[in-house]
Amino acid sequence: MGPPPKVAAKQKEDRATGSACRYAVRSIEDCYLLNPKATRNDVFTGWKEMDAYMRENKIEGVPSVLTPSMGAAAATAPKEEIITESATGK
């Protein structure tokens, strides 16, 4: 009978994500890191299908350039305190 419509839609979306990652010349590991909510099995299936399609049709990938947004960079960057000490000969 097949999976419920919501599950089927999620599977298709995750496969499309994997396909897009392959076309963007991203490794499967990077794809997993960039899409933590996606199901790994479906992402891999989409990545693998796109890889086979691209090889069969001699299609070159288009590398993407990721630029972190200011909010994401600020959220992930650890806050560090810089302590300077003067060297006194005591």
N, C-alpha and C positions, 0 to 999 in steps of 0.2 A: 504494500500500500504506500509506503514511503513516509518520510518524516512530516511532522506538522508544518504548515506554511511558514511560521516564524523561524523554525529551525532550518528549513530549506533556504530561506532568504539569507540567514546568517552564514550558512555554508557557502552560498554563492558569493556573498560579500567577501568572505575570508579568502576564497579562491581568487577572486579578482584582485585582492590586496597582494597575494603572492605573485600573481601574474605581473602586476604593476612593478613590484620590487625587482623581478627578473628583467623586465624591460628597462628599468632604470639602472641596471648593472649593479644591483645591491646583492650582497651575499645573503644567504638564507638566515644566517645568524643576525645580521643587521636588521633584516626584515622582522624577525621575532622581537628584537629590542625596540624597534620603532612602533610596533603594533602589539602591545602586551595583552590587549583584550581579545585579540583574534585567536582562534583555535589553531594551534600549531599544525595539526594534521591537515586541515583544509588549506592553510597558507602554503604548506609544503607541496600539496597536490597542485595548487594553482601555479606555484613557482616551477615545478617540474613539467607541467603541461606547456607552459610558455617557453621553457627552455627547449623542449623538443620541437615546438612550432618554429621558434626562431632559428634553430639549427637546420631544420628541414627546408625552410624558405630563405636561408642565408640572410637573415635580418640582423643588423647590428643594433645593439642596445644604445640607449641615449642616457649617458651618465647624468645623474642629478647632483645638484650642489645644495647641500643642506646648510642653512644659516639659522642658528638658534635665535629664537626671539628673545627680547630683553627679559621678559617675565620668566621664561624657562631657564635662562642662564642665571638669573638672580636666585631662582628657587633651588637650583642644583649646586651652585657654587657654595662651598663651605665658608662660613664667616671665620676669619682669622684675625687675631690681634697681634700686631707687630710690637714687640717689646725691644727697645734699644737700651743698651747699658753702656755707660761710659767707663772706660778702663782707667781706673785711678790706682796708683801704686800704693795701696794701703797695706 
